[in-house]
Amino acid sequence: MQNIFTKTGDQGKSSLANGKRLKKSELIFEVIGNLDELNSWLGVVVSHLNNDEAFVEQKDFLQQIQQQLFVISAELVKAKNSKLEKEFLKKLEIKSKNLQEKMSANWHSKFLLPGGCQTAAWLDVARTVCRRAERSLVKLNEQEKLRPVLLQFINRLSDYLYVVRCWVNEQQGVEEKLVN
């Protein structure tokens, strides 16, 4: 078995997939870290969705999203043949629209306090981490032009996470707490 630590980062530097060494304080590593944290929170959500057959479709799609977050990270660190496909963005938009159509007519008419059932609360955390990842991705885009689909995907993802959160609460019969 290969040892997990290489000691190559002990001096505060790390490598991109193309071999370029950079300080760990570079924005690219902040972006990758934010995407990694988002992926971890989605893992928490998926683990909670495992307990209910009503959420199999959302669990499966969130796992697909987790895979795409790895693809995005690989693309950002210049890995060969790793690119987020525009078709997945379209799929995300369709899944979001389909869930919105399944909810009651006024589901989005008020500002809601984060929370509800436990799974919805974890989705709120994932959504806010997604927004942080988006802000850092926008900063990176200002430094080096990224493909627009990356920014579009992360923006749509936070919207999707909000929709799933509202849908989960509705499915669980949780009454939303409105912002006064």
C-alpha contacts under 8 A as a table, 3 or more apart, distances in Angstrom:
res1	aa1	res2	aa2	distance
3	N	6	T	7.26
6	T	9	G	7.55
7	K	10	D	5.36
8	T	11	Q	7.38
8	T	13	K	7.49
8	T	14	S	7.16
9	G	12	G	5.43
9	G	13	K	5.04
9	G	14	S	5.39
10	D	13	K	7.22
12	G	23	K	5.84
12	G	24	K	5.53
12	G	25	S	7.91
13	K	21	R	6.37
13	K	22	L	5.35
13	K	23	K	4.28
13	K	24	K	5.04
14	S	21	R	5.49
14	S	22	L	5.58
14	S	23	K	6.36
14	S	24	K	5.97
15	S	18	N	7.66
15	S	19	G	5.48
15	S	20	K	5.39
15	S	21	R	4.35
15	S	22	L	6.17
16	L	19	G	5.33
16	L	20	K	5.34
16	L	21	R	6.48
16	L	22	L	7.66
16	L	77	V	4.93
16	L	78	K	6.60
16	L	79	A	7.87
17	A	20	K	7.41
17	A	74	A	7.59
17	A	77	V	5.50
17	A	78	K	5.53
17	A	79	A	4.99
18	N	77	V	7.43
18	N	78	K	5.87
18	N	79	A	6.42
22	L	26	E	6.86
23	K	26	E	5.60
24	K	29	F	6.13
25	S	29	F	6.85
25	S	30	E	7.37
26	E	29	F	5.80
26	E	30	E	6.95
27	L	30	E	5.00
27	L	31	V	6.27
27	L	136	S	7.56
27	L	139	K	7.98
27	L	140	L	6.55
28	I	31	V	5.14
28	I	32	I	6.22
28	I	76	L	7.52
28	I	77	V	7.65
28	I	140	L	6.80
29	F	32	I	4.94
29	F	33	G	5.91
30	E	33	G	5.01
30	E	34	N	6.11
30	E	136	S	7.17
31	V	34	N	5.11
31	V	35	L	6.23
31	V	133	A	6.14
31	V	136	S	5.54
31	V	137	L	5.97
31	V	140	L	7.73
32	I	35	L	5.11
32	I	36	D	6.06
32	I	73	S	5.86
32	I	76	L	7.92
33	G	36	D	4.94
33	G	37	E	6.10
34	N	37	E	5.07
34	N	38	L	6.13
34	N	129	V	7.09
34	N	130	C	7.72
34	N	132	R	7.04
34	N	133	A	5.00
34	N	136	S	7.92
35	L	38	L	5.00
35	L	39	N	6.11
35	L	69	L	6.60
35	L	73	S	7.20
35	L	130	C	7.49
35	L	133	A	5.94
36	D	39	N	5.01
36	D	40	S	6.23
36	D	69	L	7.81
37	E	40	S	5.00
37	E	41	W	6.29
37	E	129	V	7.33
38	L	41	W	5.14
38	L	42	L	6.21
38	L	126	A	5.85
38	L	129	V	5.69
38	L	130	C	5.96
38	L	133	A	7.68
39	N	42	L	5.03
39	N	43	G	6.27
39	N	66	Q	5.65
39	N	69	L	6.83
40	S	43	G	4.92
40	S	44	V	6.55
41	W	44	V	4.99
41	W	45	V	6.40
41	W	122	W	7.27
41	W	123	L	7.95
41	W	125	V	7.36
41	W	126	A	5.41
42	L	45	V	4.94
42	L	46	V	6.09
42	L	62	L	6.96
42	L	63	Q	7.94
42	L	66	Q	7.10
42	L	123	L	7.57
42	L	126	A	6.30
43	G	46	V	5.03
43	G	47	S	6.15
43	G	63	Q	7.86
43	G	66	Q	7.92
44	V	47	S	5.15
44	V	48	H	6.46
44	V	122	W	7.22
45	V	48	H	5.16
45	V	49	L	6.25
45	V	119	T	6.06
45	V	122	W	5.99
45	V	123	L	6.40
46	V	49	L	4.96
46	V	50	N	6.23
46	V	59	K	5.42
46	V	62	L	6.95
46	V	63	Q	7.31
47	S	50	N	5.27
47	S	51	N	7.60
48	H	51	N	6.02
48	H	119	T	6.03
49	L	52	D	5.79
49	L	55	F	5.95
49	L	56	V	7.25
49	L	58	Q	7.98
49	L	59	K	5.97
49	L	119	T	7.23
50	N	53	E	7.47
50	N	55	F	7.66
50	N	56	V	7.33
50	N	59	K	7.14
52	D	55	F	5.81
52	D	56	V	7.27
53	E	56	V	5.49
54	A	57	E	7.89
55	F	58	Q	5.35
55	F	59	K	6.06
56	V	59	K	5.07
56	V	60	D	6.08
57	E	60	D	5.22
57	E	61	F	6.18
58	Q	61	F	5.08
58	Q	62	L	5.97
58	Q	164	V	7.80
59	K	62	L	5.16
59	K	63	Q	6.28
60	D	63	Q	5.16
60	D	64	Q	6.42
61	F	64	Q	4.90
61	F	65	I	6.24
62	L	65	I	4.86
62	L	66	Q	6.20
63	Q	66	Q	4.89
63	Q	67	Q	6.41
64	Q	67	Q	5.12
64	Q	68	Q	6.37
65	I	68	Q	4.91
65	I	69	L	6.21
66	Q	69	L	5.13
66	Q	70	F	6.68
67	Q	70	F	5.28
67	Q	71	V	6.50
68	Q	71	V	4.79
68	Q	72	I	6.13
68	Q	84	L	6.75
69	L	72	I	5.02
69	L	73	S	6.18
70	F	73	S	5.05
70	F	74	A	6.08
71	V	74	A	5.06
71	V	75	E	6.12
71	V	82	S	5.75
71	V	83	K	6.19
71	V	84	L	6.11
72	I	75	E	5.02
72	I	76	L	6.17
72	I	82	S	7.43
72	I	83	K	6.53
72	I	84	L	5.90
72	I	150	L	7.24
73	S	76	L	5.07
73	S	77	V	6.35
74	A	77	V	5.27
74	A	78	K	6.36
74	A	79	A	5.24
74	A	82	S	5.93
74	A	83	K	7.76
75	E	78	K	5.13
75	E	79	A	5.53
75	E	80	K	7.57
75	E	81	N	7.98
75	E	82	S	5.07
75	E	83	K	5.44
75	E	84	L	7.59
76	L	79	A	7.53
78	K	82	S	7.97
79	A	82	S	5.86
84	L	88	F	7.42
84	L	149	V	7.51
84	L	150	L	7.15
85	E	88	F	5.64
85	E	89	L	7.25
85	E	149	V	7.99
86	K	89	L	5.18
86	K	90	K	6.58
86	K	149	V	6.38
87	E	90	K	5.07
87	E	91	K	6.21
88	F	91	K	4.85
88	F	92	L	6.15
89	L	92	L	5.07
89	L	93	E	6.33
89	L	149	V	7.45
89	L	152	Q	7.63
89	L	153	F	5.62
89	L	156	R	7.89
90	K	93	E	5.08
90	K	94	I	6.22
91	K	94	I	5.11
91	K	95	K	6.15
92	L	95	K	5.19
92	L	96	S	6.20
92	L	156	R	7.40
92	L	157	L	7.33
92	L	160	Y	7.39
93	E	96	S	5.16
93	E	97	K	6.16
93	E	156	R	7.09
93	E	160	Y	7.76
94	I	97	K	5.09
94	I	98	N	6.05
95	K	98	N	5.16
95	K	99	L	6.31
95	K	160	Y	7.98
96	S	99	L	5.30
96	S	100	Q	6.23
96	S	159	D	7.94
96	S	160	Y	5.36
96	S	163	V	6.63
96	S	164	V	7.77
97	K	100	Q	5.06
97	K	101	E	6.25
98	N	101	E	5.21
98	N	102	K	6.51
99	L	102	K	5.11
99	L	103	M	6.66
99	L	163	V	7.06
99	L	164	V	7.29
99	L	167	W	7.01
100	Q	103	M	5.45
100	Q	163	V	6.72
100	Q	167	W	7.83
101	E	104	S	7.88
103	M	107	W	6.53
103	M	167	W	6.56
103	M	170	E	7.46
104	S	107	W	5.59
106	N	109	S	5.32
107	W	110	K	7.63
107	W	166	C	7.49
108	H	111	F	7.65
110	K	178	L	6.73
110	K	179	V	7.67
111	F	178	L	5.96
111	F	179	V	5.55
112	L	176	E	6.58
112	L	177	K	5.84
112	L	178	L	4.57
112	L	179	V	5.50
113	L	176	E	7.41
113	L	177	K	5.55
113	L	178	L	5.79
113	L	179	V	5.81
114	P	121	A	6.32
114	P	124	D	6.06
115	G	118	Q	7.08
115	G	120	A	5.83
115	G	121	A	4.09
115	G	122	W	7.86
115	G	124	D	6.84
116	G	120	A	5.90
116	G	121	A	6.10
116	G	169	N	6.16
116	G	174	V	6.13
116	G	175	E	7.36
116	G	176	E	6.45
116	G	177	K	7.79
117	C	120	A	5.35
117	C	121	A	6.29
117	C	168	V	7.97
117	C	169	N	6.16
117	C	172	Q	7.43
117	C	174	V	6.68
118	Q	121	A	5.03
118	Q	122	W	6.34
119	T	122	W	5.11
119	T	123	L	6.23
119	T	165	R	7.59
119	T	168	V	7.44
120	A	123	L	4.89
120	A	124	D	6.24
120	A	164	V	7.85
120	A	165	R	4.60
120	A	166	C	7.17
120	A	168	V	6.19
120	A	169	N	6.25
121	A	124	D	5.02
121	A	125	V	6.51
121	A	165	R	7.58
122	W	125	V	5.05
122	W	126	A	6.24
123	L	126	A	4.93
123	L	127	R	6.01
123	L	161	L	6.20
123	L	162	Y	7.20
123	L	164	V	7.63
123	L	165	R	5.63
124	D	127	R	5.01
124	D	128	T	6.31
124	D	161	L	7.47
124	D	162	Y	6.89
124	D	165	R	6.85
125	V	128	T	5.27
125	V	129	V	6.24
126	A	129	V	5.10
126	A	130	C	6.02
126	A	161	L	7.39
127	R	130	C	4.90
127	R	131	R	6.31
127	R	157	L	7.98
127	R	158	S	5.05
127	R	159	D	7.78
127	R	161	L	5.67
127	R	162	Y	6.57
128	T	131	R	5.01
128	T	132	R	6.39
128	T	158	S	7.58
129	V	132	R	5.01
129	V	133	A	6.17
130	C	133	A	4.96
130	C	134	E	6.11
130	C	154	I	6.97
130	C	157	L	7.40
130	C	158	S	5.72
131	R	134	E	4.89
131	R	135	R	6.27
131	R	154	I	7.89
131	R	155	N	7.46
131	R	158	S	6.39
132	R	135	R	5.10
132	R	136	S	6.33
133	A	136	S	5.22
133	A	137	L	6.05
133	A	154	I	7.74
134	E	137	L	4.95
134	E	138	V	6.13
134	E	151	L	7.03
134	E	154	I	5.90
134	E	155	N	6.58
135	R	138	V	5.11
135	R	139	K	6.40
136	S	139	K	5.04
136	S	140	L	6.26
137	L	140	L	4.98
137	L	141	N	6.11
137	L	151	L	7.06
138	V	141	N	4.92
138	V	142	E	6.40
138	V	151	L	7.11
139	K	142	E	5.11
139	K	143	Q	6.69
140	L	143	Q	5.10
140	L	144	E	6.13
140	L	145	K	7.84
140	L	146	L	7.92
141	N	144	E	5.07
141	N	145	K	4.92
141	N	146	L	5.36
142	E	145	K	6.54
146	L	150	L	7.17
147	R	150	L	5.87
147	R	151	L	7.57
148	P	151	L	5.44
148	P	152	Q	6.21
149	V	152	Q	4.90
149	V	153	F	5.83
150	L	153	F	5.22
150	L	154	I	6.36
151	L	154	I	5.41
151	L	155	N	6.17
152	Q	155	N	5.21
152	Q	156	R	6.10
153	F	156	R	5.16
153	F	157	L	5.92
154	I	157	L	4.94
154	I	158	S	6.54
155	N	158	S	5.63
155	N	159	D	6.78
156	R	159	D	5.07
156	R	160	Y	6.09
157	L	160	Y	4.91
157	L	161	L	6.11
158	S	161	L	5.09
158	S	162	Y	6.34
159	D	162	Y	5.15
159	D	163	V	6.32
160	Y	163	V	5.00
160	Y	164	V	6.13
161	L	164	V	5.09
161	L	165	R	6.05
162	Y	165	R	5.01
162	Y	166	C	6.29
163	V	166	C	5.19
163	V	167	W	6.09
164	V	167	W	4.93
164	V	168	V	5.96
165	R	168	V	5.21
165	R	169	N	6.34
166	C	169	N	5.23
166	C	170	E	6.18
167	W	170	E	5.01
167	W	171	Q	6.04
168	V	171	Q	5.05
168	V	172	Q	6.10
169	N	172	Q	5.06
169	N	173	G	6.13
169	N	174	V	5.03
169	N	175	E	7.40
169	N	176	E	7.53
170	E	173	G	5.05
170	E	174	V	5.91
170	E	175	E	7.53
171	Q	174	V	7.68
